[in-house]
Amino acid sequence: MLEVADIFRRYGEAYLDTYGAKLPPRHRRAFQDILHCRTPALGGHLYACDHCGHQVYSYHSCRNRSCPKCHGDDTEAWLEKRRKELLPVEYFHVVFTLPKELREPVRSHPEICYGILMKAAAQSLIKLAADPRYVGGLIGVLAVLHTWTRTLLYHPHVHCLVPAGGVSDDQEWLPARKKYLVPVKALSRIFRGMFRDMVAKELPTLMIPEVAWKQEWVVYCKPTFQGADNVLAYLGRYVHRIAITNSRILSIKDGQVTFRYQKCGDSRWKTMTLSAHEFMRRFLQHVLPKGTHKVRYYGLWNPANRGRLHQVQILLARDKSVPLHERDLPEEEILAIPLPSEKTCPHCGKGILVLIDRIPRQGRAPP
């Protein structure tokens, strides 16, 4: 399978020669990490079959959150934690999108603006849902930041998962109306106002075109699939997703990269060809600043409300006969690449791979 790392290996040196002086440190770090992921540069382990002696190398993952090869098991570990917080109700998928006039101002201050985007989206939902005409209680909001389109263009937006209901001050569950959470147009305007006020407070000198505040902002709200398992599967597609997966890359040749993509609402696959330099530019612009939390929890799902959440889980489980997950299970760290010490030899199919040596990490220059 072709990989993003292959593009970096073939054309990365020329890209750095041309644009390296302008690259922020986080782009350089992601570049180097993806280039070295699961290679001898990061070290690893050497295993041998106890039957035929066949040797297998297992190299370490880079663990960079922009790497297409990492985080498969991280998704499963994250979902396992969320199972303890999931409510046995229906859910809504809400997407908040910034207008195009805000893309460059946000790109110029991502460390602050990404946080404002997620906070404004969640708080506008919580505020409107608290109105007795809609839910009338405190809802939970799980917000996931995305910055890309399916063709890797810059397009900051937030995906939110929201339970279909909230909890009142006296700990009663208040279900939302069937297939309706809050009015989208009103939600859009509250979101716009909150974002504007937060930006004015945090970045008072940031120049934003006035037209951005006079137009309607796009907010999407739709019920998700029914059932807790389907909701978790749905969530997993967003949490550790990166701008493009290796499986979408079709060819790399003559300085060109061809990949496949789907238009929103169209299940048919299309192809796009970009120069290698343009592909790398589009890919690297989605590397998040250090310290930026891509996933955040608000309202009923905020860690400060875990006691309240547990009470609601008990109440709903009692009503729906849904078993609760154990709350005090130890959480074990799950590595991105499990070491194959218990695996059958891929050569003879009889022996077991046994660790015989550790491969040291190679030194490298700082990003």
Secondary structure, DSSP 8 states (H G I E B T S, - for coil): ---HHHHHHHHHHHHHHHHGGG--HHHHHHHHHHHHTTSGGG-EEEEEETTT--EEEEE-----TT-TTS-HHHHHHHHHHHHTT--SS-EEEEEEE--GGGHHHHHHSHHHHHHHHHHHHHHHHHHHHTSTTTT-SB-EEEEEEEEE-TT--EEEEEEEEEESEEE-TTS-EEE--TT--S-HHHHHHHHHHHHHHHHHHH-TT----THHHHS---EEEEE--SSHHHHHHHHHHHHT--S--GGGEEEEETTEEEEEEE-TT--SEEEEEEEHHHHHHHHHTT---TT--SEEEEETTSGGGHHHHHHHHHHHHHHHT-----S--------SS--GGG-B-TTTSSSBEEEEEEE--------
